[in-house]
Amino acid sequence: MDLSLPDWVEDWARHAPDLKVPPPGPNSRAIIEKDRKYVSHAYDRMFQFTMKKASGSAIMDADGNVYLDFSSGISVMNAGWSNPKVTQAIKEQAENLTHSLANDAYFDKEAEFAELLAKISPGGLLESTFFGNSGAEGVEAAIKLSRYYTKGSEHISFMGSYHGRVGNALAMASRVKYKYGHGPYPPGVFFAPYPYCYRCWFKQEYPSCNLLCVDYLEKAILEFGGPSGSLASVFVEPLQGEGGYIVPPKEFMPRLRLLCDDRQMLLVADEVQCGLGRTGELWECNSTGTVPDILITGKALGGGIPLGGIVAKRDIMSVWRPGSHSSTFGGNGISMAAGLAHVKEIIEGNLCERSRVLGDHAMKRLSEMKENYEIIGDVRGKGLMIGVEMVKSKETKEPLLVPEIQGRTWRKGLMMITSGMYGNVFRIAPPLVISKEQLDAGIDLFESVVGETEKRMSTSR
Ligand SMILES: Cc1ncc(COP(=O)(O)O)c(C=O)c1O
């Protein structure tokens, strides 16, 4: 497989990272100043620069600094920044129609996109789509639909899970950080332990644990943990994203499937972050042959334009009557054109395989790094969704605060964001079109900062 950058990637982007001035440069600083004055501080800006343009797996700031991007805009730009097929589709659509009246009329690309999603859904068995505008809206739709279908009102979510920042989706999130100050939350969400084997909640080892965490859900939470017996659905990320890029054992999703079947609950797979080629599978559910009842998608679905939604089994989706759910901009002209072009690029560009090949290479390199550095506790992932968990020591596993490493790495031109319950997991999640050479250059840079940090830590002890 050719692992160089696609031909369309602009010249300047091929030389990432390439810094002209120490960031933030004067142009970025001027914009940041205005932003701080007028834009809500709710956004947690990790990088102090302003976006100017992007191509392939590189981003240029307002001062001409070029950064290598290891986050894909949080798993959005899977087929690469400014992919020309997506850009062209947006331009053509904009010249004809932007707002496509999903509420009141029909639109060709909405039907075409939904048909494609049905064909590529897990097992080809989820045949009906509702389009909204974001991942969280997809989650809200799945909550409503699972209640409507089952007549239940309670849900299982998982520790470490993240499903968005509004309403019921926020109630499904497990971290205090996200929920603080915004309650009360609707009752009826019960949290089960996710199989975070590096920090097993039950101090067990896989596989001898036989997934005690799922037993706990089944025997302790469902029987004695407070649900009223009116359960609607189990919400699960097949590979946990914000929780720390945690890959569950292969038996996990099939066990949840069985559990849901036994108890007439719907299995809802949130693939907003891990879907659409990120893990080397079109959907991460496919890796265990699990067919959920409802699949939530977002992020990469729109190729950079806001889009999210649910893809569900036909008999489940068809319980909704006209008016049961709606959105002014659902199925919007631009988001349909962009999303359709982006998903086609992922499929036709063979980006799942590329994600697997590059991911295997990165995993090998990062696992070797783990052997050489005390502060790398765990390396895990699939495809180009890899987490590197930083610790103060391998023995204690005490989480290492990482803003310093992140800042140093960025000032050298590599953008890496973090995740994890302790915020100590670096995400290696570049656009799937990144070249092997750029992937290696980024890992080299990361390694140099890890090495410097470890040295500084040992001299300050
Ligand atoms: C698994 C998962 N679900 C839902 C969401 C919410 O998506 P959005 O930010 O588009 O509302 C996210 C966002 O990070 C996510 O990772």
The ligand as a Gaussian input file, in Angstrom:
#p B3LYP/6-31G(d) Opt

LIG

0 1
 C      -18.426000       9.213000      21.788000
 C      -18.983000      10.595000      21.623000
 N      -20.300000      10.773000      21.607000
 C      -20.856000      11.992000      21.434000
 C      -20.061000      13.109000      21.309000
 C      -20.691000      14.472000      21.159000
 O      -20.496000      14.958000      19.880000
 P      -20.679000      16.525000      19.577000
 O      -19.555000      17.231000      20.239000
 O      -20.651000      16.620000      18.084000
 O      -21.997000      16.910000      20.135000
 C      -18.672000      12.975000      21.319000
 C      -17.799000      14.141000      21.207000
 O      -16.628000      14.117000      21.485000
 C      -18.111000      11.685000      21.493000
 O      -16.789000      11.491000      21.532000

